[in-house]
Amino acid sequence: MPNTSARPKHGRRTRRRRREDPAKNELVSSSLESAQQCLFNQDYGTAFVHYLLVLNLAPMFKDFARESFRFTLFKWTEELDSVGRIQDLFDCYEQALELFPADEVILNSMGEHLFRMGFRDEAAGHFHKALKLRPDYPEARENFYRVANWLVERWHFLMLNDHGRNRKYQQAIHKAVRSGCDTVLDIGTGTGILGMCAKKAGAAEVYACELSKTMYELACEVLSANGMDGSIKILHKKSLEMELPKDIPHRVSLVVTETVDAGLFGEGIIESLIHAWHHLLLPPQRGENEFRDPSATGRVIPAGATVFGMALECIEIRRHHRLCVSDVGGLSIADAGQLCSPVSCSPEPDDSMEPYTTERLSRVPGGYRALTEPFTALNINFNDVQELEGLSSRAVQQIRMPVTQGGELDALAVWFQLHLDEESSLSTGPQEDTCWEQAIYPVYSTDGFVLKPQDELIVEVSCRDAFLRLCGVAVLRDGQEIRLEKRPDTQGPANSVSTAEAELCSALAGLQTDQNPARDFCMLECSEMALLNNRDYHQSFYAALAKLVAKLRAQCQNKERESGDSPDGSDLLYVLDVSEGFSLLSLIAAGLGHVKAFSSVEKAKQQEVLRRLARSNGVPEQHLEFWLNHVEDEHGMLKRPSREKLWSAIMLDCVETCGLIRQKLMEKASLARCLLEDGGSIFPAKIVVHGMLVESDTLLLESAVQGQEPTLGFNIAPFINQFTVPVHVFLDFSTLECRHLSESVELFVLDLMDSTVNYTNREVKVRATSAGRITAIPFWYHIYLDPEISVSTLSQNSHWKQAAVVLQQPVEVRAGDQVHLAVKLHKSAISISAHIENTPGSMEQ
């Protein structure tokens, strides 16, 4: 122990204080003052530059200036965004993060910009960093949940929970490796599960590639947790970019992959396998290689596939892909022109169209009717490179299918059997208990085409751009061929006219000078088409708008009588529709008379549809305008129609198609209220959220990897479950496999006309009507346009889907239990927790 009484040999010299730099201090002071003055003058760009100078020269001001700096950054980047200066926007954020690298608000805001511009991986990284810095930061948490749905799609959870699928892949890989395929490449590795199966089976070398940055990083974590990070080499790139010996030292004897979608070829498996056979795989085991050692030849798992198809009638598919009504909301829409969804089953490739969409037919609302027996559309051998290369140049194949049930032809449904090897296969059929959806090829028709038993449907199958395309082209009826694209009216005897007569009628109709199919063609999103087909929705808006217009007109006339002014009829009511996408609401308002309506429809083709409908419905041209032509950018949409006018009605789009409340809805409503004339209204005026307690294993399987057991012996769940989100979206509650454990109950109310009655938290008591496990609370909305008129997002013809809060831990209930729900709304995000009321013999959960 040192001698504490000993005197030090040298006394410590007092540290000399740093000499002040008057010029620097003066610059900092004047720049800070200039920043604040520019901020006051709303000169955000100059203010931002001054703040950068101050905070770089004098970091001690960071705490003092943080809030003002954030505000300046956000306002300046909004301006840059509005004029398209995207690189400057991100440069500003980079400079801000150099000053405040641990500022969760700036990180979250930059993530929002990245996400809006399509940089989802990068956005997720910023949201994740913000959450690590502040786990209770609600904006970052909501944003992370939204981006997680994009980055780790819900089918990853379904596939990992599909034990039958996992075992079959594992067995096929095990058999191949044990037979001598000891060098393996896993293309599109995802979580890394197939590559780990190969290594566990005894493969000497395993390589993997993954394009998604998020999934690549997740796979690296999974490999490390399972002790395979040193024995499996994983690359963050497309297999098409891989080269020998740069990425892997030599050709491999086995490629494993599941880069298939509901339409089999949609994820590029054909292109990637052709490239693999030419550059990454050993020669196939056939011809002169037939009897060679398996380790010296190449093969693919899956070995091939058989594609099946079926014609069907389905109202749900029909209303999402073609116009089914002739009038809505007091308007005739016969002159709308040719409207269709972006999904086309044309045999000719078209970059503007998707060849198919997807549905889980076993859960499609309203069900479907099979009009033919399943037929074989295609066989493909993934171990034959010549067959793969010839796929796109195959001649169009025509298949004739007997019609077994009468009904309207709405679509061709497609699924496949994936042959892992000669013994094992997986089916994605609609009757299978599978994680797969089916591919849907809509059949377009203005009036529909009704098939009859004994008809023969002619289907064309092609793969001209490595996408599988199926198209119903004709029907054979009583020995005559009826072309579907030139079909006569199906309701009368014209169905039996000859092809020549039908073509003559079509040609004569085409001589009308006002018909121009190219000009009248317009594409709508599937949800927009379903909305257009929703008569109840438009009728409700028509009735509510008519009531409001009548009330305001009477109010105006009373004022004129009281003042003694003679009415001149020139004082129009102004109505603004700020709905997202295509909307008829502005035209419905204009059609009421004495209304000048403004639409927020932006696309030129869609604007032309509205103009055409206005003309055909007798709406004066000057009574319908497009609001985006009057504002500088879409961020400034909510403002007065003119300096001396206010709005009589503002229609807000309040619910997203996926079933969530739109972001910043309440902020928009607050601004809209300030822009209304006396007696004016926001539509909707109020939103009531309803929900129900349910037990649903399906929702659990789609939300997270379930169970305590490792997946095929691998520790995967803790890593992919980081991307579990508490709210399941795009839900069809009417067909969800679940047990109802309560009646429906009001969960929350949002009043868009009176903010003083709103709240952010609510306790709701629900009585359990059945015993079971509460796994989720599905919710939907009653949207009140006024106290008497409402629309429901749960109605059968709604274009909206529903959503559900999935509980982290299921809650066991008995019939009669009182369940307490704590419902919270932060901005547009709903969260719900549940526990049982304490009663004798009952424990709170």
Disulfide bonds with the S-S distance in Angstrom:
none
